[in-house]
Amino acid sequence: MCVEAFSLCGFGDFQVKGMDYAAGRAEILCPDAFEAWAFLQQEEASQGAVCRYAWGVLCSFMDVLKRAVFECKEICCEAKGDGQCDFIVFPAT
């Protein structure tokens, strides 16, 4: 529900691809993240992932739900030329 609410606020069409709630791992995809879109308006590709606001929001959802600290990595990003943004959320070490 958290990811759906984030999408409904206009940040992109974020979708949970997979979730292991017990382990605290989630994979979330977005074909139109607002940060990647904004970067691409500059008409150049990024060397790395740019969706840092989304990283923080996705980590915060899991932090609150699991009452622990989580990390997020964007393994694919439209701003780098990937087809969509792909985030992995996992427990912090």
C-alpha positions as CSV (number, residue, x, y, z in Angstrom):
1,M,0.0,0.0,0.0
2,C,2.9,2.4,0.7
3,V,4.3,2.0,-2.8
4,E,0.9,2.4,-4.3
5,A,0.4,5.7,-2.3
6,F,3.9,6.9,-3.5
7,S,2.8,6.3,-7.1
8,L,-0.6,8.0,-6.7
9,C,1.2,11.1,-5.5
10,G,2.7,11.4,-9.0
11,F,6.3,10.2,-8.4
12,G,6.1,7.4,-11.0
13,D,4.4,4.1,-11.6
14,F,6.2,2.2,-8.8
15,Q,5.3,-1.5,-8.6
16,V,6.4,-4.2,-6.2
17,K,8.0,-7.0,-8.3
18,G,8.8,-9.2,-5.4
19,M,8.7,-9.1,-1.6
20,D,10.0,-11.3,1.2
21,Y,8.6,-9.5,4.2
22,A,10.1,-11.9,6.7
23,A,13.6,-11.3,5.4
24,G,13.0,-7.6,4.8
25,R,13.8,-7.7,1.1
26,A,11.8,-6.1,-1.7
27,E,12.3,-5.4,-5.4
28,I,10.4,-2.4,-6.8
29,L,10.3,-1.4,-10.4
30,C,9.3,1.9,-12.0
31,P,9.2,2.6,-15.8
32,D,8.8,6.3,-15.3
33,A,10.4,7.6,-12.1
34,F,10.2,11.4,-11.9
35,E,13.9,11.8,-11.0
36,A,15.1,9.9,-14.0
37,W,12.6,11.7,-16.2
38,A,13.8,15.1,-15.0
39,F,17.5,14.1,-15.6
40,L,16.7,12.9,-19.1
41,Q,15.2,16.3,-19.9
42,Q,18.8,17.6,-19.9
43,E,19.3,15.3,-23.0
44,E,22.3,13.4,-21.7
45,A,22.7,10.0,-20.0
46,S,23.9,9.7,-16.4
47,Q,26.9,7.7,-15.4
48,G,25.0,6.3,-12.4
49,A,21.6,6.0,-10.8
50,V,19.9,9.3,-10.0
51,C,16.7,8.4,-8.1
52,R,18.0,9.2,-4.6
53,Y,14.7,10.6,-3.3
54,A,12.9,7.4,-4.3
55,W,15.7,5.4,-2.6
56,G,15.0,7.2,0.7
57,V,11.3,6.9,0.5
58,L,11.4,3.2,-0.3
59,C,13.9,2.6,2.6
60,S,11.7,4.6,4.9
61,F,8.7,2.5,4.1
62,M,10.5,-0.7,5.2
63,D,12.2,1.1,8.2
64,V,8.8,2.0,9.6
65,L,7.0,-1.3,8.7
66,K,9.8,-3.6,10.1
67,R,11.1,-1.2,12.8
68,A,14.7,-1.7,11.6
69,V,17.2,0.1,9.4
70,F,17.2,-0.7,5.7
71,E,19.3,0.2,2.6
72,C,18.2,0.6,-1.0
73,K,20.1,0.2,-4.2
74,E,19.0,1.3,-7.6
75,I,20.4,-1.5,-9.8
76,C,18.9,-0.1,-13.1
77,C,18.0,3.5,-13.9
78,E,16.3,5.1,-16.9
79,A,18.7,8.0,-16.6
80,K,21.6,5.7,-17.4
81,G,19.8,4.3,-20.4
82,D,18.2,1.3,-18.7
83,G,14.6,0.5,-19.7
84,Q,13.2,1.2,-16.2
85,C,14.4,1.9,-12.7
86,D,14.8,-1.1,-10.5
87,F,15.3,-0.8,-6.7
88,I,16.3,-3.5,-4.2
89,V,15.5,-2.8,-0.5
90,F,17.3,-4.9,2.1
91,P,18.3,-4.9,5.8
92,A,21.3,-2.7,6.6
93,T,24.4,-4.5,7.7
